[in-house]
Structures are given as C-alpha cells and as structure tokens.
Amino acid sequence: MEFQSKKKPVDGEALMKRSMTQWKQGSRSRQIMFSNLPGKFVPLKGFLEWAVMRRKLQATFAPPATVPKITNPKRIDFALSDSQILRLLDDIKDERYKFAIQLCAVYGLRPEELRHLRIKDGAEGKELWTIYQKSMGGTKGDKIKPRRLHPLLVEDMDRKTIDWKLQQRLEIGESLPPLGAEGKGGEALKTCLRRKNVWNVLCKEAEMIEGVLVPYTFRHRYAKASHAAGIPLTNISVAMGQTTEVHHQSYARFIPDGTADLYAKRDARVA
C-alpha cells in the first residue's frame, strides 16, 4: 500500500483512516474493506490482525476494536435560480428534456422519479403522485412512501409565476425523455445537459462560489424556494420525500436564520 504523503501512519488506526480515503463514502467496496465479514477479499481489518499476529507488523499496527469513522467533506451542490433555469430551457430544443427539467424544478423531483409519476383521483380532483421508493436516509432505515407532489412554480424576471400546465400535460400522455436503465435517470439527464452551452456556462458560475452543478440542482431549487417562501421544514421534508434529519443535513444552508432581518431592523432604526 502506497501513500502520497511523506508522513506515514504510525499505528493501526491511523493506517485505516488513511486507507479509507481510497474508497467513496458509503460505497460497498469501502464497507467490505473495513468490515469483519468473510468474503472473496480479505478486509483490511482482518489483514492487520493477521499481520500483527504473525509478527509481520509491529503490535502498534493492530486495528482498533471499532472501525474509525471518516466523513468526507460534503459537496455543496448548487441550486439554480429561476432565471438560470429559464436560460437553460431556452438552450434545449428537445421538448422531452424541457418537460423533464420543468417537472424536476416545479415539483422538486429526483430525476429517477420521472419514471414513477402517476395521476390519482383525490378528494378535490386529479392529483400528481410519485410512487418511487428508496431509502429516506437517516438512522431508521425507512423508505420513501408514495407521496402527493406539490408544485412551486418558477417565476420570470418580473416575479410572475409561469404555469407550464405540467400535470395536465402528463394526463394527456406527453412524452418524457429516455431515462436508461432503472436507477440511471440522473445519468441520462446529465448526458443531455453536459452537451448544452448554457449548462456548461452555469457550471462555471457555480464553481466561482465553490458549488457543483448536478442533475439534482433542479430539486435543490425547490428546497431553496420552499424555505424562502416560509414553508415549515417538516412540510418541505414531506413534500420532497425525506426525513427532517436528512433534509436538514442537505439543505440547512437554505433555512433562513433571521440574522439579516435583525441587522436590517437595527439599520432602519438608526436611519
């Protein structure tokens, strides 16, 4: 095992921590390498135990009783503004991809949810639902349940809402773009976007403030706009199919803390 740094690990815990950086956080490979589970490959923990027992390594390199947790810095995904979304839509000629982006932005969808949209009869008429199921994150292991979708319309430069009649278009069977194999909806959308000049310009704009543009950026827009509208965190989490814990971890930066308002009120008194 090689390390780029001149400073080499001095014990088993340091060695495991350094080694962990080779595998993506939450990946199956990382889980296997640092577990006690027997399998095709020898986990690093088991290897260190063997090496110390056979005196191939000093006793200080014995692995710790519990695997040290290493949390990689969380990537800051960029939330496109409504005006940026409109710029992007103008650059897309394929109406199917336009439709997909509009749905993701207005309903806060994960790209994969586009293939799981359904129209249901509600108490007050037709309702748009997603029946997509995946882990909600958090510690309970709950899965996303089918949920009703609630629109948050995009606004134009004059702050007027734009109604793209998305639910009605789904009702009459308007086509969505091909989304590839199950679970690959985000990749399919990204393949289209990376070919667009405006998308690449927006990527550079995001980089200037240390952000990253991803297919979830339209969903991020929904979260940011929901908080700006003063909708309670619990309700936003329900609308987006997340636990409040996971939502707070992902979108705490969008939650107004009232600091700016307090300083603005002070300045108003001084004036």
Secondary structure, DSSP 8 states (H G I E B T S, - for coil): ---SSSS---SHHHHHHHHHTTS-TT-HHHHHHTS---SSS--HHHHHHHHHHTTSS-GGGS--SS----------B----HHHHHHHHHT---HHHHHHHHHHHHHT--GGGGGGEEEEEETTEEEEEE----B--SSS--B---EE------B-TTS-B----HHHHHHTT-------STT-HHHHHHHHHTT-HHHHHHHHHHHHTT-B--TTHHHHHHHHHHHHTT--HHHHHHHHT--HHHHHHHHGGGS--SHHHHHHHHHHHH-
